[in-house]
Amino acid sequence: MTIRPTIIPIAAVSGGGKTTITKKLGHKLKNSKELFFDDYDFEDSPEDLFNWVKEGADYNLWNLEPMLSDIDFLINSKEAPSYVFLDYPFSYKNDRMKKHIDHSIYIDTPLDVAMARRLTRDYKNNSITEIHNDLNFYLKYGRIAYLEMESTIKPNSDTVIDGTFSPDKIVELIIKEIRDRGL
């Protein structure tokens, strides 16, 4: 008899630490598997995030089938992992995904910190004009999506962790939470 893995999504705004923390959890907790939202092509999903948020941010408009299929495969695997960590931004807000989630974690990273991380990550070899254009886009369109996450995903999560802590400290707090809750 296989035991169903505990599925824990890690949510945060872009630059908030989802990928880093998910990878570190996978390395720290043996017999775990990580899935990363950005590794998937979600066809039939909103392309314009600004309009999606303006029209009510219906998380069920996201066709998460590719990721859900991988989760189902891991759940039904003969040698299922103990944990599946998802670099996944929506917490419980997608009805098809929420039935799989055991505990949702939100990394609460201030928007200025997330922006600085994202710019240093994404623009190592780019011109100041490209950075300037990205900042203008953020101010005109992107910020609304970040604020949507803060107002909807953060309160919809089981655990909120300060995103200004070091990645190692965040992982330590998540592992403590997992153990304290018997997950």
C-alpha positions in Angstrom: 0.0 0.0 0.0 1.4 3.4 -0.9 0.8 6.4 1.2 -0.4 9.6 -0.6 2.2 12.3 -0.6 1.6 15.5 1.3 1.2 18.3 -1.3 2.4 21.7 -0.3 2.3 24.7 -2.7 4.6 27.6 -2.1 3.0 30.9 -3.2 4.5 34.4 -3.5 4.6 37.3 -6.0 7.2 37.1 -8.8 10.6 37.6 -7.1 9.1 36.5 -3.8 11.1 33.3 -3.5 8.8 30.5 -4.7 11.4 28.7 -6.9 14.3 29.1 -4.5 12.4 27.9 -1.5 10.8 25.0 -3.4 14.2 23.8 -4.6 15.7 24.1 -1.1 12.8 22.2 0.4 13.3 19.4 -2.1 17.0 19.2 -1.2 16.4 19.4 2.5 13.5 16.9 2.7 14.5 13.6 1.2 11.9 11.5 -0.6 10.2 14.7 -2.0 9.5 15.9 -5.5 9.2 19.5 -6.7 7.1 20.8 -9.6 7.5 24.4 -10.9 4.7 26.5 -12.4 7.0 28.1 -14.9 7.9 24.7 -16.4 4.4 24.3 -17.8 2.6 25.6 -20.8 -0.9 26.3 -19.6 -2.9 26.5 -22.8 -6.4 28.0 -22.7 -5.3 30.2 -19.7 -5.3 33.9 -19.4 -2.5 35.6 -21.4 -3.1 39.2 -20.3 -2.8 39.2 -16.5 -3.8 42.9 -16.3 -7.1 42.2 -18.0 -7.6 39.0 -16.1 -7.2 40.8 -12.8 -9.4 43.7 -14.0 -12.1 41.2 -14.9 -12.2 39.6 -11.5 -9.2 37.3 -11.4 -11.1 34.0 -11.8 -8.4 31.4 -10.9 -10.6 28.7 -12.5 -9.8 30.2 -15.9 -6.4 28.7 -15.6 -6.2 25.3 -17.3 -3.7 23.6 -14.9 -4.1 20.2 -16.5 -0.4 19.6 -17.3 0.6 20.2 -13.6 -2.4 18.3 -12.3 -1.5 15.4 -14.5 2.0 15.3 -13.0 0.5 15.5 -9.5 -1.8 12.6 -10.3 1.1 10.6 -11.6 3.1 11.2 -8.4 0.1 10.4 -6.2 -0.5 7.1 -8.0 3.2 6.2 -8.4 4.3 2.9 -6.9 7.1 4.7 -5.1 5.2 8.0 -4.3 7.3 10.6 -2.6 6.5 11.7 0.9 6.1 15.3 -0.1 5.3 17.2 -3.3 6.3 20.8 -3.2 4.7 23.1 -5.8 6.2 26.3 -7.0 2.6 27.5 -7.5 1.2 31.0 -7.1 -2.5 30.4 -6.5 -2.9 28.5 -3.2 -6.4 27.1 -2.9 -8.0 29.5 -5.5 -8.2 27.0 -8.4 -11.0 24.5 -7.7 -9.3 21.6 -9.5 -6.0 22.1 -7.8 -7.3 22.8 -4.3 -8.5 19.2 -3.8 -4.9 18.0 -3.9 -3.4 20.6 -1.5 -2.7 19.6 2.1 -1.2 22.8 3.3 -0.6 26.1 1.5 2.3 28.4 2.3 2.6 32.1 1.3 5.9 33.8 1.3 5.0 37.4 2.2 7.7 39.4 0.4 7.4 43.2 0.3 6.9 44.4 -3.3 10.0 46.5 -3.3 12.1 43.5 -2.2 10.4 41.3 -4.8 11.0 43.9 -7.5 14.7 44.3 -6.6 15.2 40.5 -6.7 13.4 40.1 -10.0 15.4 42.9 -11.6 18.7 41.5 -10.4 17.6 38.0 -11.5 16.2 38.8 -14.9 18.3 41.7 -16.1 21.9 40.8 -15.4 23.1 41.6 -18.9 20.4 44.0 -20.1 20.5 47.7 -20.9 19.1 50.4 -18.6 16.5 51.0 -21.2 15.1 47.4 -20.9 15.0 47.8 -17.1 13.3 51.2 -17.5 10.7 49.6 -19.8 10.1 46.8 -17.4 9.6 49.2 -14.5 7.2 51.3 -16.6 5.2 48.2 -17.5 5.1 47.2 -13.8 3.8 50.6 -12.8 1.2 50.7 -15.6 0.0 47.1 -15.7 2.0 44.6 -13.5 1.5 46.0 -10.1 -2.2 45.2 -10.2 -1.4 41.4 -10.4 1.0 41.7 -7.4 -1.6 43.5 -5.3 -4.2 40.8 -6.3 -1.9 38.1 -4.8 -1.5 40.1 -1.6 -5.2 40.6 -1.2 -6.4 37.2 -2.4 -3.7 34.5 -2.2 -2.1 35.6 1.1 -5.3 35.4 3.2 -6.2 32.1 1.4 -3.0 30.4 2.6 -2.6 28.3 5.7 0.8 29.7 6.7 2.3 33.1 5.9 6.1 33.5 6.3 8.1 36.7 6.2 9.8 36.9 2.8 12.6 39.1 4.0 14.1 36.2 5.9 17.0 34.4 4.3 16.0 31.4 2.1 17.5 29.1 4.7 15.5 30.6 7.5 12.3 30.4 5.4 13.0 26.7 4.7 13.7 26.1 8.4 10.3 27.7 9.3 8.4 25.7 6.7 10.0 22.4 7.9 9.1 23.3 11.5 5.5 24.1 10.4 5.3 20.7 8.6 6.5 18.9 11.6 4.4 20.8 14.1 1.3 20.1 12.1 2.2 16.4 11.6 2.2 16.7 7.8 
